[in-house]
Amino acid sequence: MYIKDINFSVEFSDFAERHYCKNFFKKYKSQWIATRQTIEFNLQRAYAVFRETSLIDLIKYSVEENTGIFKMDFRVAGTNVSPKASGNRVIFALCNDTGEVKILLVYGKGHCGKNRSETEWILGCVKGNFLEYKGLC
């Protein structure tokens, strides 16, 4: 199994805050706070969300490091669009050894370039901005 059945501590990276969360806050104002809390709650119990829904997908995993990069679909609170259809994603690194989840990117599909696949864009962003996870890309 890629995710242990434990409660994880969740932290937003400074990069995600500066580049993406700020955009969501401007666009959704009061709904963003509730949305952010839901993202944190779901990632604290990532095992259950991974096992019981199709919201979390594995992108890359290192057995040696017991760490993986995952994508989770989410919807903004108060909207009637499903998480998958909304195009909103959270990219996070999860370490089973430390019990930590670090949110690397929070974006809408519109943030991805048209010239490459979403997964290529994700791995390029992670590789270029998070040296500690470069080996997973």
PyMOL CGO cylinders between C-alpha atoms (Angstrom):
from pymol import cmd
from pymol.cgo import CYLINDER

trace = [
    CYLINDER, 0.00, 0.00, 0.00, 1.23, 3.46, -0.84, 0.3, 1, 1, 1, 1, 1, 1,
    CYLINDER, 1.23, 3.46, -0.84, -0.33, 5.25, 2.14, 0.3, 1, 1, 1, 1, 1, 1,
    CYLINDER, -0.33, 5.25, 2.14, -0.22, 4.11, 5.75, 0.3, 1, 1, 1, 1, 1, 1,
    CYLINDER, -0.22, 4.11, 5.75, -3.38, 4.08, 7.84, 0.3, 1, 1, 1, 1, 1, 1,
    CYLINDER, -3.38, 4.08, 7.84, -2.29, 6.87, 10.21, 0.3, 1, 1, 1, 1, 1, 1,
    CYLINDER, -2.29, 6.87, 10.21, -3.26, 10.49, 10.83, 0.3, 1, 1, 1, 1, 1, 1,
    CYLINDER, -3.26, 10.49, 10.83, -0.86, 12.73, 8.95, 0.3, 1, 1, 1, 1, 1, 1,
    CYLINDER, -0.86, 12.73, 8.95, 0.24, 16.23, 9.83, 0.3, 1, 1, 1, 1, 1, 1,
    CYLINDER, 0.24, 16.23, 9.83, -0.46, 18.58, 6.92, 0.3, 1, 1, 1, 1, 1, 1,
    CYLINDER, -0.46, 18.58, 6.92, 1.49, 21.68, 5.91, 0.3, 1, 1, 1, 1, 1, 1,
    CYLINDER, 1.49, 21.68, 5.91, 1.12, 24.01, 2.93, 0.3, 1, 1, 1, 1, 1, 1,
    CYLINDER, 1.12, 24.01, 2.93, 4.45, 24.87, 1.31, 0.3, 1, 1, 1, 1, 1, 1,
    CYLINDER, 4.45, 24.87, 1.31, 5.43, 28.52, 0.98, 0.3, 1, 1, 1, 1, 1, 1,
    CYLINDER, 5.43, 28.52, 0.98, 5.50, 27.99, -2.79, 0.3, 1, 1, 1, 1, 1, 1,
    CYLINDER, 5.50, 27.99, -2.79, 1.88, 26.81, -2.84, 0.3, 1, 1, 1, 1, 1, 1,
    CYLINDER, 1.88, 26.81, -2.84, 0.83, 29.73, -0.65, 0.3, 1, 1, 1, 1, 1, 1,
    CYLINDER, 0.83, 29.73, -0.65, 2.56, 32.37, -2.79, 0.3, 1, 1, 1, 1, 1, 1,
    CYLINDER, 2.56, 32.37, -2.79, 1.74, 31.04, -6.22, 0.3, 1, 1, 1, 1, 1, 1,
    CYLINDER, 1.74, 31.04, -6.22, -1.61, 29.29, -5.97, 0.3, 1, 1, 1, 1, 1, 1,
    CYLINDER, -1.61, 29.29, -5.97, -3.50, 29.69, -2.69, 0.3, 1, 1, 1, 1, 1, 1,
    CYLINDER, -3.50, 29.69, -2.69, -3.38, 33.45, -3.11, 0.3, 1, 1, 1, 1, 1, 1,
    CYLINDER, -3.38, 33.45, -3.11, -5.17, 33.09, -6.48, 0.3, 1, 1, 1, 1, 1, 1,
    CYLINDER, -5.17, 33.09, -6.48, -7.86, 30.84, -5.02, 0.3, 1, 1, 1, 1, 1, 1,
    CYLINDER, -7.86, 30.84, -5.02, -8.38, 33.26, -2.14, 0.3, 1, 1, 1, 1, 1, 1,
    CYLINDER, -8.38, 33.26, -2.14, -8.84, 36.20, -4.52, 0.3, 1, 1, 1, 1, 1, 1,
    CYLINDER, -8.84, 36.20, -4.52, -11.22, 34.26, -6.73, 0.3, 1, 1, 1, 1, 1, 1,
    CYLINDER, -11.22, 34.26, -6.73, -13.34, 32.57, -4.04, 0.3, 1, 1, 1, 1, 1, 1,
    CYLINDER, -13.34, 32.57, -4.04, -12.90, 34.86, -0.99, 0.3, 1, 1, 1, 1, 1, 1,
    CYLINDER, -12.90, 34.86, -0.99, -14.89, 33.37, 1.92, 0.3, 1, 1, 1, 1, 1, 1,
    CYLINDER, -14.89, 33.37, 1.92, -15.27, 29.91, 0.32, 0.3, 1, 1, 1, 1, 1, 1,
    CYLINDER, -15.27, 29.91, 0.32, -11.50, 29.43, 0.19, 0.3, 1, 1, 1, 1, 1, 1,
    CYLINDER, -11.50, 29.43, 0.19, -11.15, 29.19, 3.99, 0.3, 1, 1, 1, 1, 1, 1,
    CYLINDER, -11.15, 29.19, 3.99, -13.66, 26.32, 4.20, 0.3, 1, 1, 1, 1, 1, 1,
    CYLINDER, -13.66, 26.32, 4.20, -12.13, 24.69, 1.13, 0.3, 1, 1, 1, 1, 1, 1,
    CYLINDER, -12.13, 24.69, 1.13, -8.65, 24.86, 2.62, 0.3, 1, 1, 1, 1, 1, 1,
    CYLINDER, -8.65, 24.86, 2.62, -9.87, 23.29, 5.88, 0.3, 1, 1, 1, 1, 1, 1,
    CYLINDER, -9.87, 23.29, 5.88, -11.49, 20.46, 3.92, 0.3, 1, 1, 1, 1, 1, 1,
    CYLINDER, -11.49, 20.46, 3.92, -8.28, 19.85, 1.97, 0.3, 1, 1, 1, 1, 1, 1,
    CYLINDER, -8.28, 19.85, 1.97, -6.32, 19.66, 5.24, 0.3, 1, 1, 1, 1, 1, 1,
    CYLINDER, -6.32, 19.66, 5.24, -8.91, 17.36, 6.85, 0.3, 1, 1, 1, 1, 1, 1,
    CYLINDER, -8.91, 17.36, 6.85, -8.91, 14.99, 3.86, 0.3, 1, 1, 1, 1, 1, 1,
    CYLINDER, -8.91, 14.99, 3.86, -5.13, 14.82, 3.75, 0.3, 1, 1, 1, 1, 1, 1,
    CYLINDER, -5.13, 14.82, 3.75, -4.88, 14.16, 7.49, 0.3, 1, 1, 1, 1, 1, 1,
    CYLINDER, -4.88, 14.16, 7.49, -6.82, 10.98, 6.78, 0.3, 1, 1, 1, 1, 1, 1,
    CYLINDER, -6.82, 10.98, 6.78, -5.28, 10.33, 3.35, 0.3, 1, 1, 1, 1, 1, 1,
    CYLINDER, -5.28, 10.33, 3.35, -5.43, 6.55, 3.70, 0.3, 1, 1, 1, 1, 1, 1,
    CYLINDER, -5.43, 6.55, 3.70, -9.21, 6.53, 4.06, 0.3, 1, 1, 1, 1, 1, 1,
    CYLINDER, -9.21, 6.53, 4.06, -9.70, 9.01, 1.21, 0.3, 1, 1, 1, 1, 1, 1,
    CYLINDER, -9.70, 9.01, 1.21, -7.34, 6.97, -1.03, 0.3, 1, 1, 1, 1, 1, 1,
    CYLINDER, -7.34, 6.97, -1.03, -9.06, 3.71, -0.15, 0.3, 1, 1, 1, 1, 1, 1,
    CYLINDER, -9.06, 3.71, -0.15, -12.70, 4.85, -0.20, 0.3, 1, 1, 1, 1, 1, 1,
    CYLINDER, -12.70, 4.85, -0.20, -12.78, 7.36, -3.08, 0.3, 1, 1, 1, 1, 1, 1,
    CYLINDER, -12.78, 7.36, -3.08, -11.12, 8.05, -6.40, 0.3, 1, 1, 1, 1, 1, 1,
    CYLINDER, -11.12, 8.05, -6.40, -10.02, 11.55, -5.35, 0.3, 1, 1, 1, 1, 1, 1,
    CYLINDER, -10.02, 11.55, -5.35, -6.35, 10.69, -4.71, 0.3, 1, 1, 1, 1, 1, 1,
    CYLINDER, -6.35, 10.69, -4.71, -4.09, 9.38, -7.46, 0.3, 1, 1, 1, 1, 1, 1,
    CYLINDER, -4.09, 9.38, -7.46, -0.47, 8.26, -7.20, 0.3, 1, 1, 1, 1, 1, 1,
    CYLINDER, -0.47, 8.26, -7.20, 1.96, 10.14, -9.44, 0.3, 1, 1, 1, 1, 1, 1,
    CYLINDER, 1.96, 10.14, -9.44, 5.34, 8.77, -8.26, 0.3, 1, 1, 1, 1, 1, 1,
    CYLINDER, 5.34, 8.77, -8.26, 6.46, 6.66, -5.32, 0.3, 1, 1, 1, 1, 1, 1,
    CYLINDER, 6.46, 6.66, -5.32, 9.86, 5.72, -3.91, 0.3, 1, 1, 1, 1, 1, 1,
    CYLINDER, 9.86, 5.72, -3.91, 9.90, 2.50, -1.90, 0.3, 1, 1, 1, 1, 1, 1,
    CYLINDER, 9.90, 2.50, -1.90, 13.40, 3.33, -0.60, 0.3, 1, 1, 1, 1, 1, 1,
    CYLINDER, 13.40, 3.33, -0.60, 12.29, 6.70, 0.77, 0.3, 1, 1, 1, 1, 1, 1,
    CYLINDER, 12.29, 6.70, 0.77, 8.76, 5.51, 1.63, 0.3, 1, 1, 1, 1, 1, 1,
    CYLINDER, 8.76, 5.51, 1.63, 7.59, 8.78, 0.11, 0.3, 1, 1, 1, 1, 1, 1,
    CYLINDER, 7.59, 8.78, 0.11, 5.31, 9.57, -2.78, 0.3, 1, 1, 1, 1, 1, 1,
    CYLINDER, 5.31, 9.57, -2.78, 3.89, 12.41, -4.81, 0.3, 1, 1, 1, 1, 1, 1,
    CYLINDER, 3.89, 12.41, -4.81, 0.13, 12.32, -5.13, 0.3, 1, 1, 1, 1, 1, 1,
    CYLINDER, 0.13, 12.32, -5.13, -2.65, 14.32, -6.75, 0.3, 1, 1, 1, 1, 1, 1,
    CYLINDER, -2.65, 14.32, -6.75, -5.99, 14.99, -5.06, 0.3, 1, 1, 1, 1, 1, 1,
    CYLINDER, -5.99, 14.99, -5.06, -9.04, 16.46, -6.79, 0.3, 1, 1, 1, 1, 1, 1,
    CYLINDER, -9.04, 16.46, -6.79, -11.10, 18.97, -4.80, 0.3, 1, 1, 1, 1, 1, 1,
    CYLINDER, -11.10, 18.97, -4.80, -14.04, 21.27, -5.24, 0.3, 1, 1, 1, 1, 1, 1,
    CYLINDER, -14.04, 21.27, -5.24, -14.41, 24.73, -3.83, 0.3, 1, 1, 1, 1, 1, 1,
    CYLINDER, -14.41, 24.73, -3.83, -16.89, 24.91, -0.94, 0.3, 1, 1, 1, 1, 1, 1,
    CYLINDER, -16.89, 24.91, -0.94, -20.29, 26.18, -1.96, 0.3, 1, 1, 1, 1, 1, 1,
    CYLINDER, -20.29, 26.18, -1.96, -19.98, 25.14, -5.60, 0.3, 1, 1, 1, 1, 1, 1,
    CYLINDER, -19.98, 25.14, -5.60, -22.04, 22.36, -7.15, 0.3, 1, 1, 1, 1, 1, 1,
    CYLINDER, -22.04, 22.36, -7.15, -19.28, 21.02, -9.37, 0.3, 1, 1, 1, 1, 1, 1,
    CYLINDER, -19.28, 21.02, -9.37, -17.80, 17.62, -8.55, 0.3, 1, 1, 1, 1, 1, 1,
    CYLINDER, -17.80, 17.62, -8.55, -14.14, 17.48, -7.48, 0.3, 1, 1, 1, 1, 1, 1,
    CYLINDER, -14.14, 17.48, -7.48, -13.10, 15.70, -10.70, 0.3, 1, 1, 1, 1, 1, 1,
    CYLINDER, -13.10, 15.70, -10.70, -15.06, 18.02, -13.01, 0.3, 1, 1, 1, 1, 1, 1,
    CYLINDER, -15.06, 18.02, -13.01, -13.91, 21.19, -11.23, 0.3, 1, 1, 1, 1, 1, 1,
    CYLINDER, -13.91, 21.19, -11.23, -10.35, 20.75, -12.51, 0.3, 1, 1, 1, 1, 1, 1,
    CYLINDER, -10.35, 20.75, -12.51, -8.96, 21.81, -9.11, 0.3, 1, 1, 1, 1, 1, 1,
    CYLINDER, -8.96, 21.81, -9.11, -6.02, 19.78, -7.87, 0.3, 1, 1, 1, 1, 1, 1,
    CYLINDER, -6.02, 19.78, -7.87, -3.69, 19.52, -4.88, 0.3, 1, 1, 1, 1, 1, 1,
    CYLINDER, -3.69, 19.52, -4.88, -0.26, 18.00, -5.40, 0.3, 1, 1, 1, 1, 1, 1,
    CYLINDER, -0.26, 18.00, -5.40, 1.30, 16.73, -2.21, 0.3, 1, 1, 1, 1, 1, 1,
    CYLINDER, 1.30, 16.73, -2.21, 4.26, 14.76, -0.96, 0.3, 1, 1, 1, 1, 1, 1,
    CYLINDER, 4.26, 14.76, -0.96, 3.44, 12.14, 1.63, 0.3, 1, 1, 1, 1, 1, 1,
    CYLINDER, 3.44, 12.14, 1.63, 6.06, 10.46, 3.82, 0.3, 1, 1, 1, 1, 1, 1,
    CYLINDER, 6.06, 10.46, 3.82, 4.90, 7.33, 5.61, 0.3, 1, 1, 1, 1, 1, 1,
    CYLINDER, 4.90, 7.33, 5.61, 7.95, 7.33, 7.91, 0.3, 1, 1, 1, 1, 1, 1,
    CYLINDER, 7.95, 7.33, 7.91, 7.46, 10.83, 9.31, 0.3, 1, 1, 1, 1, 1, 1,
    CYLINDER, 7.46, 10.83, 9.31, 3.66, 10.94, 9.00, 0.3, 1, 1, 1, 1, 1, 1,
    CYLINDER, 3.66, 10.94, 9.00, 3.87, 14.27, 7.15, 0.3, 1, 1, 1, 1, 1, 1,
    CYLINDER, 3.87, 14.27, 7.15, 2.04, 15.60, 4.14, 0.3, 1, 1, 1, 1, 1, 1,
    CYLINDER, 2.04, 15.60, 4.14, 3.45, 18.67, 2.44, 0.3, 1, 1, 1, 1, 1, 1,
    CYLINDER, 3.45, 18.67, 2.44, 1.18, 20.43, -0.03, 0.3, 1, 1, 1, 1, 1, 1,
    CYLINDER, 1.18, 20.43, -0.03, 3.35, 21.45, -2.95, 0.3, 1, 1, 1, 1, 1, 1,
    CYLINDER, 3.35, 21.45, -2.95, 0.87, 22.83, -5.50, 0.3, 1, 1, 1, 1, 1, 1,
    CYLINDER, 0.87, 22.83, -5.50, -2.78, 23.89, -5.45, 0.3, 1, 1, 1, 1, 1, 1,
    CYLINDER, -2.78, 23.89, -5.45, -4.05, 24.70, -8.93, 0.3, 1, 1, 1, 1, 1, 1,
    CYLINDER, -4.05, 24.70, -8.93, -6.80, 24.63, -11.48, 0.3, 1, 1, 1, 1, 1, 1,
    CYLINDER, -6.80, 24.63, -11.48, -6.25, 22.80, -14.74, 0.3, 1, 1, 1, 1, 1, 1,
    CYLINDER, -6.25, 22.80, -14.74, -6.02, 26.22, -16.40, 0.3, 1, 1, 1, 1, 1, 1,
    CYLINDER, -6.02, 26.22, -16.40, -2.63, 26.71, -14.70, 0.3, 1, 1, 1, 1, 1, 1,
    CYLINDER, -2.63, 26.71, -14.70, -1.14, 23.83, -16.71, 0.3, 1, 1, 1, 1, 1, 1,
    CYLINDER, -1.14, 23.83, -16.71, 0.47, 24.66, -20.01, 0.3, 1, 1, 1, 1, 1, 1,
    CYLINDER, 0.47, 24.66, -20.01, -1.07, 23.34, -23.21, 0.3, 1, 1, 1, 1, 1, 1,
    CYLINDER, -1.07, 23.34, -23.21, 2.25, 22.06, -24.58, 0.3, 1, 1, 1, 1, 1, 1,
    CYLINDER, 2.25, 22.06, -24.58, 2.63, 19.06, -22.27, 0.3, 1, 1, 1, 1, 1, 1,
    CYLINDER, 2.63, 19.06, -22.27, 0.56, 16.65, -20.21, 0.3, 1, 1, 1, 1, 1, 1,
    CYLINDER, 0.56, 16.65, -20.21, -0.66, 17.56, -16.75, 0.3, 1, 1, 1, 1, 1, 1,
    CYLINDER, -0.66, 17.56, -16.75, 1.65, 14.97, -15.18, 0.3, 1, 1, 1, 1, 1, 1,
    CYLINDER, 1.65, 14.97, -15.18, 4.68, 16.36, -17.02, 0.3, 1, 1, 1, 1, 1, 1,
    CYLINDER, 4.68, 16.36, -17.02, 3.75, 19.86, -15.86, 0.3, 1, 1, 1, 1, 1, 1,
    CYLINDER, 3.75, 19.86, -15.86, 3.36, 18.66, -12.26, 0.3, 1, 1, 1, 1, 1, 1,
    CYLINDER, 3.36, 18.66, -12.26, 6.70, 16.83, -12.21, 0.3, 1, 1, 1, 1, 1, 1,
    CYLINDER, 6.70, 16.83, -12.21, 8.43, 19.82, -13.84, 0.3, 1, 1, 1, 1, 1, 1,
    CYLINDER, 8.43, 19.82, -13.84, 7.04, 22.17, -11.16, 0.3, 1, 1, 1, 1, 1, 1,
    CYLINDER, 7.04, 22.17, -11.16, 8.04, 19.82, -8.35, 0.3, 1, 1, 1, 1, 1, 1,
    CYLINDER, 8.04, 19.82, -8.35, 11.50, 19.20, -9.79, 0.3, 1, 1, 1, 1, 1, 1,
    CYLINDER, 11.50, 19.20, -9.79, 12.14, 22.90, -10.34, 0.3, 1, 1, 1, 1, 1, 1,
    CYLINDER, 12.14, 22.90, -10.34, 10.83, 24.19, -7.00, 0.3, 1, 1, 1, 1, 1, 1,
    CYLINDER, 10.83, 24.19, -7.00, 11.28, 21.42, -4.41, 0.3, 1, 1, 1, 1, 1, 1,
    CYLINDER, 11.28, 21.42, -4.41, 14.83, 20.11, -4.35, 0.3, 1, 1, 1, 1, 1, 1,
    CYLINDER, 14.83, 20.11, -4.35, 13.99, 17.63, -1.58, 0.3, 1, 1, 1, 1, 1, 1,
    CYLINDER, 13.99, 17.63, -1.58, 11.62, 15.76, -3.97, 0.3, 1, 1, 1, 1, 1, 1,
    CYLINDER, 11.62, 15.76, -3.97, 13.72, 16.09, -7.14, 0.3, 1, 1, 1, 1, 1, 1,
    CYLINDER, 13.72, 16.09, -7.14, 14.70, 12.40, -6.88, 0.3, 1, 1, 1, 1, 1, 1,
    CYLINDER, 14.70, 12.40, -6.88, 11.06, 11.36, -7.17, 0.3, 1, 1, 1, 1, 1, 1,
    CYLINDER, 11.06, 11.36, -7.17, 10.64, 13.17, -10.48, 0.3, 1, 1, 1, 1, 1, 1,
]
cmd.load_cgo(trace, "trace")
